[in-house]
Amino acid sequence: MTLKNIKSASVPDALQGYCLIDSLRPRYWPTVWAATAGARLAPSTLSQRLSHIDRLYAFSCQLQGSDTLDQHLAHLDFDQIETCLTSYFSYVQNAGARQPEKHPMAWPAAYRFVLDILTWLTQVEAQSHKLTSLFRRLNRLTSLYQNLRPHRSRSYRNVRALPSSVIEEVYEVSTPDSRRNPFRTQAAQERNYALILLFLHQGLRRSEALLLHANPVNRADSSIREKQYTWLNIVDYSGPLDKRSFRPSLKTTASQRQIPISSPLADIVTNYSDNWRGKQPHPFLFSNNRHQPMSVRNVNRIFFSLSSSLSKGAAADLSRVLGRQVITPHDLRHTCAVVRLTQFIDAGTEMAVALQKLRAFFGWSYASEMPRHYARAYFENRLSTVWSDQFDIHTDALRRLESTNG
């Protein structure tokens, strides 16, 4: 693995970030690509794309016996580039057939990288016909191999809400001063309680929660019915005070938004911020025990402890619904989305309007298919409830018939 995250006070800010390193220095064309096409990507997405590009370079080195892919690209050696990509495509397809969940973006990322580089290098008219010919051949090979691939699995995104028994225990276990709370200090209990409720009631992504400002709750009085509005600002941060190895970032531009928050939850978050957060050398709401901004790994550890504290019955329900016994922050986001959609529909909102409200609240782009996944989850839950009710009716009727015939 040659992906490095360069962060040093001696390195200018413009040169910091993710890059691919060979045995001595940064790889030329991946560095150019990261500074241009990759500049519009979130850091987490950029690191994933560069990881896939790194696999292409490693494969090329193994295939040709030397690290020459940069030279082939620079010299527009189309025959060598086609040989490398064709062989790599076959390699990825075979690996994906064995473990499809581990290689879904390996080929698209590598292909897009080569496409971008060659497009930049073939701006002169004399080379444009070569580029067109190469891409025509690559597109033909892509279609051919995809059609020939056996047992191609279709991905299905499971967005079911957590069982009510699990949610009840999440509340019980995470409440500060609960006998079942697995976190040792009062400050940790207050912090984790606020964090868990933000996932469950606000549907935040992990990165969004980790980017929250130290005083995230905004309040404003309204002249209508003398009501006070409270909301959270979900914004990105790229300042120098974030020293995390993998800096959280917003997934898309649509993720930057303002979302309402209930007064009880706002009070819980404010209580932690004012009374338990303490003085920190950074502007973020959540910190680890070493006064550093909380990382994704810290969040995962919190949820592992939370999951380990579930009763056997709740763990069995969780395993039955999701096929595992560990709760993730995204499970709480799924639950929040399904519950909010249910509330919208029960209040008489049409499905199309309800899905648009979900899109704005959860920060999905206009083109995202996620609202439809939650609509499916809503109907699955509703059909399950109806079927259970009807089954109980039939069971009671059968029991009455058995007693009469007896």
ZIVENKA-V477042 format. One record per residue. N is the residue number from 1. RES is the residue in one small letter. BURIAL is 1 if it has 9 or more other ideal C-beta (glycine too) atoms within 8 Angstrom, else 0. Layout:
N_RES_BURIAL, N_RES_BURIAL
//
This chain:
1_m_0, 2_t_1, 3_l_1, 4_k_0, 5_n_1, 6_i_1, 7_k_0, 8_s_0, 9_a_0, 10_s_0, 11_v_1, 12_p_0, 13_d_0, 14_a_0, 15_l_0, 16_q_1, 17_g_1, 18_y_1, 19_c_1, 20_l_1, 21_i_1, 22_d_1, 23_s_0, 24_l_0, 25_r_0, 26_p_1, 27_r_1, 28_y_0, 29_w_1, 30_p_1, 31_t_1, 32_v_1, 33_w_1, 34_a_1, 35_a_0, 36_t_0, 37_a_0, 38_g_1, 39_a_0, 40_r_0, 41_l_0, 42_a_0, 43_p_1, 44_s_1, 45_t_1, 46_l_1, 47_s_1, 48_q_1, 49_r_1, 50_l_1, 51_s_1, 52_h_1, 53_i_1, 54_d_1, 55_r_1, 56_l_1, 57_y_1, 58_a_0, 59_f_1, 60_s_1, 61_c_1, 62_q_0, 63_l_1, 64_q_1, 65_g_0, 66_s_0, 67_d_1, 68_t_1, 69_l_1, 70_d_1, 71_q_0, 72_h_1, 73_l_1, 74_a_1, 75_h_0, 76_l_1, 77_d_1, 78_f_1, 79_d_0, 80_q_1, 81_i_1, 82_e_1, 83_t_1, 84_c_1, 85_l_1, 86_t_1, 87_s_1, 88_y_1, 89_f_1, 90_s_1, 91_y_1, 92_v_1, 93_q_1, 94_n_0, 95_a_1, 96_g_1, 97_a_1, 98_r_0, 99_q_0, 100_p_1, 101_e_0, 102_k_0, 103_h_1, 104_p_0, 105_m_1, 106_a_1, 107_w_1, 108_p_0, 109_a_1, 110_a_1, 111_y_1, 112_r_0, 113_f_1, 114_v_1, 115_l_1, 116_d_1, 117_i_1, 118_l_1, 119_t_1, 120_w_0, 121_l_1, 122_t_1, 123_q_0, 124_v_0, 125_e_0, 126_a_0, 127_q_1, 128_s_1, 129_h_0, 130_k_1, 131_l_1, 132_t_0, 133_s_1, 134_l_1, 135_f_1, 136_r_0, 137_r_1, 138_l_1, 139_n_0, 140_r_0, 141_l_1, 142_t_1, 143_s_0, 144_l_0, 145_y_1, 146_q_0, 147_n_0, 148_l_0, 149_r_1, 150_p_0, 151_h_0, 152_r_0, 153_s_0, 154_r_0, 155_s_0, 156_y_0, 157_r_0, 158_n_0, 159_v_1, 160_r_1, 161_a_1, 162_l_1, 163_p_1, 164_s_0, 165_s_1, 166_v_1, 167_i_1, 168_e_1, 169_e_1, 170_v_1, 171_y_0, 172_e_1, 173_v_1, 174_s_1, 175_t_1, 176_p_0, 177_d_0, 178_s_1, 179_r_0, 180_r_0, 181_n_1, 182_p_0, 183_f_1, 184_r_0, 185_t_0, 186_q_0, 187_a_0, 188_a_1, 189_q_1, 190_e_1, 191_r_1, 192_n_1, 193_y_1, 194_a_1, 195_l_1, 196_i_1, 197_l_1, 198_l_1, 199_f_1, 200_l_1, 201_h_1, 202_q_1, 203_g_1, 204_l_1, 205_r_1, 206_r_1, 207_s_1, 208_e_1, 209_a_1, 210_l_1, 211_l_1, 212_l_1, 213_h_1, 214_a_1, 215_n_0, 216_p_1, 217_v_1, 218_n_0, 219_r_0, 220_a_0, 221_d_0, 222_s_1, 223_s_0, 224_i_0, 225_r_0, 226_e_0, 227_k_0, 228_q_0, 229_y_1, 230_t_1, 231_w_1, 232_l_1, 233_n_0, 234_i_1, 235_v_0, 236_d_0, 237_y_0, 238_s_0, 239_g_0, 240_p_0, 241_l_0, 242_d_1, 243_k_0, 244_r_1, 245_s_0, 246_f_1, 247_r_0, 248_p_1, 249_s_1, 250_l_1, 251_k_1, 252_t_0, 253_t_0, 254_a_1, 255_s_1, 256_q_1, 257_r_1, 258_q_0, 259_i_1, 260_p_0, 261_i_1, 262_s_0, 263_s_0, 264_p_0, 265_l_1, 266_a_1, 267_d_0, 268_i_1, 269_v_1, 270_t_1, 271_n_1, 272_y_1, 273_s_1, 274_d_0, 275_n_0, 276_w_1, 277_r_1, 278_g_0, 279_k_0, 280_q_1, 281_p_0, 282_h_1, 283_p_0, 284_f_1, 285_l_1, 286_f_1, 287_s_1, 288_n_1, 289_n_0, 290_r_0, 291_h_0, 292_q_1, 293_p_1, 294_m_1, 295_s_1, 296_v_1, 297_r_0, 298_n_1, 299_v_1, 300_n_1, 301_r_0, 302_i_1, 303_f_1, 304_f_1, 305_s_1, 306_l_1, 307_s_1, 308_s_0, 309_s_1, 310_l_1, 311_s_0, 312_k_0, 313_g_0, 314_a_1, 315_a_1, 316_a_0, 317_d_1, 318_l_1, 319_s_1, 320_r_0, 321_v_1, 322_l_1, 323_g_0, 324_r_0, 325_q_0, 326_v_0, 327_i_1, 328_t_0, 329_p_1, 330_h_0, 331_d_1, 332_l_1, 333_r_1, 334_h_1, 335_t_1, 336_c_1, 337_a_1, 338_v_1, 339_v_1, 340_r_1, 341_l_1, 342_t_1, 343_q_0, 344_f_1, 345_i_1, 346_d_0, 347_a_0, 348_g_0, 349_t_1, 350_e_0, 351_m_0, 352_a_0, 353_v_1, 354_a_1, 355_l_1, 356_q_1, 357_k_1, 358_l_1, 359_r_1, 360_a_0, 361_f_1, 362_f_1, 363_g_1, 364_w_1, 365_s_0, 366_y_0, 367_a_0, 368_s_1, 369_e_0, 370_m_1, 371_p_1, 372_r_0, 373_h_1, 374_y_1, 375_a_1, 376_r_1, 377_a_1, 378_y_1, 379_f_0, 380_e_1, 381_n_1, 382_r_0, 383_l_0, 384_s_0, 385_t_0, 386_v_0, 387_w_0, 388_s_0, 389_d_0, 390_q_0, 391_f_0, 392_d_0, 393_i_0, 394_h_0, 395_t_0, 396_d_0, 397_a_0, 398_l_0, 399_r_0, 400_r_0, 401_l_0, 402_e_0, 403_s_0, 404_t_0, 405_n_0, 406_g_0
//
